Amino acid sequence: MALAVRTAEDIVRMRHAVREQAIALGFSLVDQTKLVTAASELARNILNYGGGGEMQLARLVDGHRTGLKLVFADQGPGIPDIELALKDGYTTGGGMGLGLGGAKRLSNEFHIDSKPGAGTRVTITRWK
């Protein structure tokens, strides 16, 4: 499933889609909240810093466990220093600088790929 992230309303729709899939897979309320919160932070980054983009959602099965994988991609300016961007308190905008690091902490798996001038792609996975 792919969802555009171009407006604040798109973020609301994306949050609902992520929660619905987490519920369908039997995630606990705590895990649902962690996943939706991480997704919200990453979608807001796409909108605020990447000029919009898309979120892809996929159900995963690995042996006896299930999970959700979310991929957030934009074609924005990219992140020149990923290590610095992951530090709490670092921001290039008006936020608190907790989005990327927070999303990483709320996920079981986190991967970011970004190149200046070529956009950013963040993949998170939460396992049940």
Disulfide bonds with the S-S distance in Angstrom:
none
